[in-house]
């Protein structure tokens, strides 16, 4: 092999080994550090740490994936970050103590739960106008908007209810009673079912959206772990409809549920105080935020195995992922 050929071979190998400049990324909110960690999903390395407002929790992408919305809870604002520059470019009116939110499919209406004020604030993300403030139960937290945009659903931790808001009229039209301290709601991709976690109740309710009635209630049991530590919080539903994943808080496990039979098929040990989860853009992995251990666990979805953990900031809470 000539020197020229050898150099060319080395250059090609280096290029293939190097991570792509626009690699797929995950953004993780660290509520005790007031930062976001940026994780390269090709190398599984933290490549940036971004200062944001106080106690960031819920985070969400705009529909065109150009902006990231950040609930800066103790700053009483929703920040807007330009994903091209990682700069905060706007602050949206949010009401007091925003914790979670959900963006309407129209990419404009943002539904924000205000824990301290027992309201849901609706903000136009383009005009910055507050469109409505809707009274709900005590300590609202979880928010989801149905895929067809018809419903916004809020959970109230102390009232133990799901509140159904008509997105056309911004009126509260129905309530569904669930078990103690509902924390998170997630619509199935077709919009026909809604999954709701109850942290203190230790259950997940599956609700028929048309009737707004509970059709199934899931319970969890892990050998060697006291039932009081099994506290469902985040829920993620696989796009293929095969599995649902439930983060079990201080039980330090994620439950894998057959999404058709509603049977628990496995419990996966992750980091301490698992909060929320998100799939990588290719759906091959599921990332979990583990608050107390300050890391992210990576679950191989096909094998149902935890492959690695990655240190991020203090008390990671929310996570979103973004393709190249």
C-alpha positions, 0 to 999 in steps of 0.5 A, a space after each residue: 500500500 502506498 503512503 498516499 493510499 494509506 493516508 486516504 484510507 485513514 481519512 475515510 476511517 476517521 470520517 466514518 468514525 466521527 459523529 455527524 455534525 447534525 446528529 440526532 439529539 435529546 434535550 433533558 431538563 435538569 430541575 435542580 441545575 436550571 439547565 438543559 443537557 443536550 445528548 448526542 444520540 449517536 455517541 451517547 455523550 452529553 455535548 452541551 449544557 444550556 442555562 435556562 430559567 429556574 426549575 425547568 420541568 416540562 419541555 416540548 418541541 414545536 411541530 416543525 421542530 425549530 423551537 423548544 418550549 420550556 416550563 421554567 416553573 420557579 420563574 413563572 414563565 414558558 421559555 422559547 428556545 431556538 434549536 438552531 442557536 440554543 438561545 432563549 428567544 422569547 418568554 411566553 405568559 404562563 400563569 404561576 408555576 407552570 409544570 407541564 404543557 401540551 401543544 395543539 396540533 395547530 402549532 399555536 395553542 399551548 395548554 399550560 397547567 398552573 399548579 399554584 393557581 388551579 388553572 389551565 392557561 391557553 397561550 397563542 405561541 405566535 401572538 403571545 396572547 393569553 386566549 383563556 384561563 380555565 379553572 380546574 382542580 387543585 394542583 393541576 399538573 399533567 397535560 395532553 392534547 388529543 391527536 385530532 385537537 378536539 380535547 385538552 386533558 388536565 390532571 389535578 393531583 389533589 382533586 384526583 380528576 382528569 379534566 376534559 377541555 373543549 379546545 374550540 370553546 375552552 370550556 371544561 365539559 367533563 371530569 373523570 375520577 381516577 386514583 390518588 395524585 394523577 400525574 401524567 396523561 398520554 393519548 394513544 396515537 389514534 386518539 381513541 384511548 387515554 392512559 393516566 397515571 396515579 402516583 399515590 394510588 399506584 395505578 394507571 387508568 385506561 380511558 375510552 375517549 368517546 365515553 370518557 369512562 375508565 375501561 381498565 385499571 392497571 396495578 403493579 407489583 415488584 418482588 422485593 419492593 414495598 407497594 408504597 414505593 411503586 408510584 406511576 408517573 410518566 407513560 409512553 405508548 409505542 407507535 406500533 401499539 405493542 407496548 406501553 411503558 410506565 415509569 414507576 418513580 421511587 421503585 426505580 423500574 419501568 413497567 412494560 405493559 402489553 398494550 392490548 391485553 394490559 398484562 405487565 410483561 416485564 419490569 426494567 431496572 433503571 436509575 433512581 426516581 424515574 420520572 419521564 420517558 421518550 423514544 429516540 426518533 428511530 423508535 429503537 430506544 427509550 430514554 428515561 430521566 432518573 431524578 435522584 441518580 441524575 442520569 438517563 437510562 437507555 432501553 433497547 425497545 426490541 430486546 427490552 433491555 437497559 443498555 446503558 446509563 448517562 450522567 446528566 444534570 441534577 434531578 433530570 425531569 423532562 426529555 424530548 428527542 430530535 432527529 438529524 
